[in-house]
Amino acid sequence: MKLVGLVATALGALGLAQSGWSQEVAIEPARLQAKNVKVESVVYKGRKAVRVSDAASQDAADGVRMAIVAGSDFQDGVIEADLTGDTLPGAAPDARGFTGIAFRVAADNSARYEAFYLRPKNGRAQDQLQRNHSAQYISEPEFPWQRLRQETPGKYETYVDLIPGEWTKVKIEVHGVEARLYVNGSQQPTLIVGDLKHGRSKGAIALWIGPGTVAHFSNLKITHQ
């Protein structure tokens, strides 16, 4: 991982008095550990990026499609990135271009992690209920989206304006058992989770996608508390 610089970063949005150090991460295929995805360097809409595409077999679990950032070890702090999401040609009709960031990925089990992700094809859907499912929190493997939606409808997902294939800026703040997702530079969080299901844990950061997705990632920055 390429450490571009160290800067003092106030984590005011988390209510923290401490400052941390930030690193801008060169997300290149050689520095990513692919799990059921294809990773390649591209220029997308005028910027250098990493393309992450679904390459899983038909029997692969929905929650294990990611590219783990080598050397990342994250517990508390802020994760920022620009990303896009769209569906691959031939994707299932219910594919929504799922794209996001996984964090605290367990070193001994990449199927265990927390994540925020987006469903870009829901952002401007004409069905309001579908729009309400635009942004999602999950905690794999025990709490996939299906269980969270069934047991606590509306608590771990919400609406946000999205366009498939267009660059979207995301910021994730994590402290202890609380995490907040911000989208497109909003001063207010899109989604607040006050009870991260894995508790106070630590682990890697990963570029996450869902079934039938082609996504792009750029400008990854990690601020550690």
VEXKOLZA-855851 format. One line per 8 residues: number of its first residue (from 1); their letters; for each residue z, y, x of N, C-alpha, C, O. Coordinates in steps of 0.02 Angstrom, whole numbers. Each point is the difference from the previous one (the first is absolute). Layout:
N
NUM	A	Z,Y,X,Z,Y,X,Z,Y,X,Z,Y,X | ...
***
This chain:
225
1	MKLVGLVA	0,-58,42,0,58,-42,0,62,44,38,2,49 | -79,47,-64,-7,59,41,48,54,-23,-4,23,-56 | 50,-4,100,48,51,-16,-28,67,21,-5,14,60 | -14,27,-108,-31,63,16,51,52,18,-12,41,45 | 69,-40,-77,50,51,17,64,-11,-37,2,-36,-50 | 51,66,75,64,-3,-32,16,69,-28,-4,50,37 | 22,-46,-99,17,64,-29,62,-7,-43,11,-52,-31 | 29,104,29,58,0,-44,-24,10,-71,-37,47,-14
9	TALGALGL	58,-90,-30,-22,2,-69,60,-1,-47,37,-49,-1 | -27,100,-37,56,3,-46,-18,-41,-62,-52,10,-31 | 95,-56,14,-12,-41,-59,36,31,-60,41,-32,-33 | -57,95,21,34,37,-53,-10,-30,-69,46,1,-41 | -105,-29,28,-13,-27,-66,44,-59,-16,8,-18,-59 | 21,-13,110,46,-55,-11,72,24,-1,46,-41,-8 | -35,106,18,68,25,1,36,-18,64,61,-8,-1 | -96,2,56,30,-21,63,8,59,46,-44,43,4
17	AQSGWSQE	99,-41,31,11,54,49,-31,-18,67,-15,44,40 | 5,-108,-28,-26,-22,64,-74,16,7,-35,10,-50 | 12,-7,112,-72,7,12,-23,-65,32,40,-41,23 | -106,31,-23,-27,-62,27,-58,14,45,-16,58,14 | -15,-111,10,-58,8,43,-60,-33,-34,5,-51,-33 | -62,83,43,-61,-21,-35,-51,-28,49,-1,18,58 | -41,-62,-83,-54,-27,39,-62,-5,-43,1,-26,-55 | -55,53,82,-65,-8,-32,-31,-65,28,-8,-7,61
25	VAIEPARL	-8,-38,-105,-18,-67,20,-76,-10,-1,-33,13,-50 | 7,-36,106,-72,-17,3,-9,-68,-34,16,-52,29 | -41,53,-90,-9,-62,-37,-70,-27,14,-49,17,-34 | 45,-59,84,-62,-31,21,5,-76,-11,55,-27,3 | -111,-6,-15,2,-72,-14,39,-40,52,35,-48,-18 | -41,66,81,34,-38,53,76,6,-5,36,-41,28 | -11,91,-64,71,11,-5,27,-19,-69,56,17,-18 | -97,-53,-20,20,-21,-67,-1,-76,-5,-47,-32,24
33	QAKNVKVE	98,5,-55,3,-72,-11,-22,-14,-72,36,14,-48 | -96,-41,41,-30,-10,-66,28,-62,-34,5,-53,30 | 13,62,-94,24,-55,-42,-44,-3,-62,9,38,-47 | -57,-84,47,-45,-9,-57,-44,60,-14,-22,11,-56 | 9,29,109,-44,58,-8,-48,4,59,13,-28,53 | -67,64,-63,-47,17,54,12,73,19,5,43,-43 | 1,-31,108,15,67,25,-56,23,47,-20,-38,44 | -4,99,-54,-53,26,43,4,76,5,22,33,-46
41	SVVYKGRK	-44,-7,104,-3,72,10,-64,27,-32,-54,-28,9 | 60,84,-45,-57,30,-34,7,76,1,53,27,17 | -106,6,-36,3,71,-18,-12,2,-75,-53,-19,-24 | 102,44,-13,-4,0,-73,10,71,-26,52,31,13 | -101,-6,-48,3,68,-28,18,51,54,42,45,-11 | -73,-53,69,6,50,53,59,-6,46,10,43,43 | 29,-97,-50,57,-7,46,6,-71,26,-20,-48,-34 | 46,42,94,13,-66,28,56,-34,-39,50,31,-17
49	AVRVSDAA	-60,-95,4,47,-36,-42,-2,-74,16,-43,-24,36 | 90,-11,-64,0,-73,1,-14,-24,-71,33,20,-47 | -83,-63,41,-15,-31,-64,36,-67,-5,-4,-41,46 | 39,31,-101,36,-63,-12,-27,-30,-65,5,31,-53 | -33,-91,58,-32,-32,-57,31,-67,-14,21,-36,46 | -17,19,-109,27,-65,-21,-43,-57,29,-60,-2,-10 | 93,-43,47,-34,-58,28,39,-64,-15,-8,-50,34 | 50,53,-85,43,-56,-15,-37,-55,-37,-49,12,-35
57	SQDAADGV	72,-73,44,-27,-56,-38,22,6,-72,46,38,-16 | -78,-74,-28,14,6,-71,71,-21,-18,27,23,-50 | 5,-65,91,67,-22,-15,54,40,37,59,-18,-2 | -78,72,35,48,42,35,44,38,-49,-23,20,-53 | 86,-11,72,46,38,-42,-23,73,-4,-25,27,50 | 34,5,-107,-22,69,-9,34,47,49,-31,50,21 | 93,-65,-2,38,48,40,-9,-5,75,35,36,37 | -80,-77,-12,-7,-8,72,-71,19,22,-39,-43,19
65	RMAIVAGS	25,106,-23,-63,28,25,18,65,35,10,52,-32 | -5,-54,97,22,59,36,-20,-3,73,-19,-53,26 | 22,111,6,-11,6,72,63,31,29,13,60,-11 | 26,-99,47,64,22,27,-11,41,63,-37,-20,45 | 69,78,-42,-6,44,58,42,-28,57,62,-3,-5 | -94,-18,58,34,-31,57,52,47,29,-14,59,11 | 73,-85,2,52,39,33,38,46,-46,48,32,22 | -66,-28,-85,37,43,-46,65,-33,-19,1,-60,-16
73	DFQDGVIE	52,98,18,67,-26,-18,35,56,-38,24,48,30 | -22,-54,-95,20,56,-43,58,-20,-44,2,-54,-30 | 47,100,26,55,-10,-46,4,59,-49,-11,-9,-60 | 27,68,86,3,60,-41,-45,54,29,-11,3,60 | -14,40,-104,-42,55,23,-57,15,-48,8,-10,-61 | -64,32,88,-57,21,-41,-64,-31,27,-11,-2,61 | -30,-24,-106,-66,-27,17,-52,42,-36,4,10,-61 | -53,15,98,-54,40,-30,-67,-30,19,-9,-26,56
81	ADLTGDTL	-38,29,-101,-67,-26,14,-50,28,-51,19,21,-55 | -82,-22,74,-55,12,-47,-32,-68,-14,-11,-39,47 | -5,26,-109,-29,-65,-17,-48,6,-59,1,49,-37 | -43,-99,30,-44,-6,-57,5,-71,-27,24,-45,35 | -46,35,-96,-3,-67,-28,-55,-6,-52,-9,45,-41 | -27,-100,44,-53,-13,-49,-9,-76,-3,31,-37,38 | -73,15,-84,-11,-72,-8,-61,-23,40,-49,36,6 | 54,-97,19,-57,-31,34,-53,-21,-50,17,-13,-58
89	PGAAPDAR	-80,10,78,-51,-27,-44,19,-71,-22,19,-41,42 | -24,27,-105,17,-66,-25,74,-11,-13,20,-56,-17 | 21,108,24,72,-7,-13,12,-15,-73,-42,16,-43 | 98,-46,28,18,-16,-69,5,64,-41,17,53,27 | -30,-57,-92,3,59,-43,67,36,0,4,60,-11 | 50,-98,24,67,31,-1,20,28,69,56,24,7 | -99,-28,42,14,31,65,-1,76,-8,-43,27,-35 | 90,7,68,7,72,-10,-5,40,65,15,60,0
97	GFTGIAFR	-36,-92,55,-3,35,64,68,8,32,12,51,33 | 31,-98,-43,70,3,23,5,17,74,-29,-34,42 | 65,88,-26,7,21,70,67,34,10,22,38,-43 | 10,-51,100,65,31,11,28,-15,69,-35,-21,46 | 100,32,-41,36,-10,63,60,-46,-13,40,12,-44 | -35,-65,84,59,-43,-1,46,21,57,-23,21,53 | 87,-26,-64,49,18,51,57,-50,1,12,-37,-47 | 24,38,104,53,-49,11,-26,-72,-8,34,-42,-30
105	VAADNSAR	-93,30,56,-29,-67,-1,40,-45,47,7,16,59 | 19,-71,-84,44,-43,40,-37,-30,59,-57,-22,-6 | 90,22,64,-32,-26,61,-15,-74,-4,-49,-24,29 | 91,-13,-65,-9,-72,-4,-36,-24,-63,-9,-60,-10 | -10,108,-33,-33,-18,-63,-37,60,-27,30,42,-34 | -95,-38,47,-39,59,-21,-8,4,-76,-24,50,-25 | 44,-102,-11,-3,2,-73,62,32,-30,7,5,-61 | 39,19,104,61,32,-23,-2,74,21,1,15,60
113	YEAFYLRP	-4,29,-109,-7,71,15,11,42,-62,4,-26,-56 | 1,92,66,-2,49,-54,-67,36,5,-31,2,53 | 7,26,-109,-64,36,3,-8,48,-58,26,-12,-55 | -62,66,68,-28,42,-53,-75,-8,4,-29,-1,54 | -4,-4,-112,-72,-2,1,-29,36,-61,35,14,-48 | -100,1,53,-36,35,-52,-53,-44,-32,-26,-47,31 | 10,63,-93,-55,-33,-36,-51,55,-17,0,26,-55 | -44,-9,103,-45,57,-11,-42,-3,-63,-14,52,-30
121	KNGRAQDQ	-6,-111,9,-42,-4,-60,38,12,-65,-29,4,-53 | 95,1,58,40,17,-58,11,75,-8,17,24,-54 | -27,14,109,19,70,1,-32,42,-54,31,46,-27 | -94,-60,11,-36,39,-50,-27,-44,-56,-50,16,-32 | 84,-71,20,-19,-45,-55,9,36,-67,42,45,-5 | -80,-65,-45,5,31,-66,58,-30,-41,20,28,-51 | 5,-85,73,57,-32,-32,64,27,31,11,-10,60 | 32,43,-98,60,31,28,47,-51,30,31,13,52
129	LQRNHSAQ	-24,-71,-83,44,-51,27,-23,-21,69,40,-11,45 | -106,4,-37,-27,-18,66,13,55,50,16,-14,58 | -22,77,-78,14,56,45,73,-2,24,15,19,56 | 29,-42,-100,71,-3,18,15,-51,54,55,-1,28 | -104,-40,-12,8,-51,53,-37,20,64,-27,-44,34 | 24,108,-18,-39,23,58,36,-8,66,-33,-13,51 | 98,21,-50,40,-6,62,54,-52,-11,30,-3,-54 | -16,-38,104,43,-58,-9,44,-12,61,-21,9,57
137	YISEPEFP	83,-29,-70,45,-27,52,6,-75,-11,2,-24,-56 | -1,-14,112,13,-71,-3,46,-20,58,6,36,50 | 26,-93,-58,42,-28,53,-13,-75,2,28,-39,-38 | -72,20,83,-20,-70,4,49,-40,43,30,28,46 | -23,-92,-60,-35,-38,-52,37,-4,-67,-29,-23,-50 | 92,45,48,39,-10,-60,-18,46,-58,8,-18,-58 | -32,78,74,-13,49,-53,-71,26,3,-11,58,18 | -38,-99,-37,-69,24,-6,-6,46,-61,47,5,-40
145	WQRLRQET	-104,27,33,-8,48,-54,9,-32,-69,25,32,-46 | -46,-95,39,4,-32,-65,72,-5,-24,15,15,-58 | 30,-35,104,70,-7,-19,32,68,-15,36,8,-49 | -51,41,92,29,66,-11,-23,30,-66,40,30,-36 | -104,-38,20,-26,28,-63,30,-36,-60,15,32,-51 | -5,-97,56,28,-37,-56,73,15,-11,22,9,-57 | 17,-6,112,73,8,-7,22,72,-8,49,14,-34 | -86,33,65,19,71,-4,-63,42,-9,-21,35,46
153	PGKYETYV	-9,-37,-105,-64,35,-11,5,75,17,45,35,-23 | -93,-11,62,-5,70,16,45,26,55,-9,57,21 | 56,-97,3,47,24,51,-30,3,69,16,46,38 | -59,-92,-21,-26,-5,69,-75,16,5,-32,-18,49 | 4,50,-100,-69,21,2,-8,63,-42,41,14,-43 | -95,23,57,-9,64,-35,-72,23,6,-42,-32,32 | 28,89,-63,-67,30,4,-7,46,59,48,34,19 | -107,-33,11,-19,52,49,-76,5,-2,-34,-51,-10
161	DLIPGEWT	8,111,20,-72,10,-2,-32,-30,63,19,18,56 | -68,-62,-64,-33,-34,55,-74,-6,-14,-21,-2,-58 | -19,-1,111,-72,-12,-6,-18,-57,47,14,5,60 | -44,-59,-84,-19,-56,43,-44,23,58,-47,38,-10 | 63,-62,70,-40,14,58,10,67,32,-30,14,52 | 72,30,-82,12,66,28,64,0,41,48,-36,-16 | -47,78,69,59,4,41,60,26,-40,-6,49,-37 | 62,-83,45,62,18,-34,56,2,51,9,-47,39
169	KVKIEVHG	28,101,-38,56,7,48,63,-28,-32,18,18,-56 | 16,-62,93,64,-27,-25,55,11,51,-12,1,61 | 72,7,-87,59,6,42,55,-42,-31,12,4,-60 | 21,-45,101,54,-42,-24,63,17,39,0,-2,62 | 53,20,-97,64,14,31,47,-58,-15,6,-22,-57 | 27,-3,109,44,-57,-8,67,15,33,3,22,57 | 50,-33,-94,68,7,27,46,-49,-34,12,4,-60 | 13,-52,98,45,-50,-28,-35,-41,-53,-48,-36,14
177	VEARLYVN	74,41,-76,-29,-39,-55,-42,44,-46,-16,-20,-56 | -1,80,79,-40,46,-41,-67,14,33,-4,7,61 | -49,-2,-101,-66,18,26,-35,44,-51,9,-7,-61 | -51,53,87,-37,46,-43,-73,2,23,-15,1,59 | -29,-2,-108,-72,5,13,-25,68,-22,11,22,-56 | -47,12,102,-33,63,-15,-75,-10,8,-23,-34,45 | -16,64,-90,-72,-9,1,-35,68,1,16,45,-39 | -66,-39,84,-43,59,4,39,65,10,-17,51,-30
185	GSQQPTLI	67,-53,73,35,61,19,48,28,-51,24,56,9 | -10,-92,-62,46,24,-51,69,13,30,24,-39,41 | 8,93,-63,68,15,22,51,-45,-34,56,-9,25 | -75,-19,-82,45,-44,-37,-25,-72,6,-60,-13,1 | 106,-35,2,-21,-70,7,-36,-25,-62,18,17,-57 | -67,-58,68,-35,-34,-54,42,-57,-28,0,-12,-60 | 36,-22,105,39,-59,-20,63,-3,42,-4,6,62 | 61,-16,-93,65,-6,34,28,-69,-13,4,-23,-57
193	VGDLKHGR	16,-11,110,33,-65,-5,69,7,32,5,15,59 | 47,-26,-98,68,8,25,34,-65,17,58,-1,19 | -95,-55,-25,31,-65,12,-50,-47,34,-19,-51,-29 | -1,68,90,-45,-45,37,28,-71,-1,58,-11,18 | -100,-35,-38,25,-68,-15,23,-39,61,41,-46,-6 | -66,63,66,23,-34,60,59,36,33,21,-19,54 | 4,70,-87,59,35,26,-15,38,64,-56,23,10 | 105,-16,32,-7,36,64,-28,-48,52,36,-36,33
201	SKGAIALW	-102,37,-26,-33,-45,46,-44,40,47,-4,61,-4 | -30,-96,49,-47,33,45,-57,-48,15,6,-61,-10 | -62,88,34,-57,-42,15,-62,41,13,4,61,9 | -60,-93,-7,-63,33,18,-29,40,-58,21,-6,-58 | -70,46,75,-40,37,-49,-69,-33,-2,-26,-22,51 | -4,19,-111,-65,-32,-7,-45,39,-47,23,33,-47 | -88,-38,60,-51,26,-46,-12,-53,-52,-22,-55,16 | 37,70,-79,3,-51,-53,-58,9,-49,-18,56,-18
209	IGPGTVAH	-11,-112,-3,-49,1,-54,13,-58,-48,39,-45,16 | -71,48,-73,5,-54,-49,-66,-37,-7,-48,15,36 | 45,-62,-82,-60,-41,-9,-61,42,-17,4,47,-40 | -61,-65,70,-63,32,-17,-8,72,24,-41,37,-27 | 81,-18,77,1,70,22,-35,11,66,2,-42,45 | -35,100,-39,-21,27,64,35,68,6,-7,42,-45 | 43,-32,99,40,61,10,-13,29,69,-26,-34,44 | 43,98,-37,-5,34,65,66,35,14,33,24,-46
217	FSNLKITH	-15,-22,110,62,32,20,-12,44,60,-39,-16,45 | 73,74,-44,-7,47,55,64,42,4,39,3,-47 | -30,30,105,55,48,9,69,-29,-16,39,30,-36 | -25,-89,63,65,-30,-9,51,34,45,-10,5,60 | 64,17,-89,54,33,37,67,-29,-23,12,-6,-60 | 30,-12,107,65,-30,-15,55,44,29,-1,15,60 | 48,6,-101,57,38,23,62,-44,-8,17,-20,-56 | 16,5,111,59,-42,-2,63,44,-5,5,52,32
225	Q	40,-74,-73,63,37,-6,41,-9,63,55,27,6
***
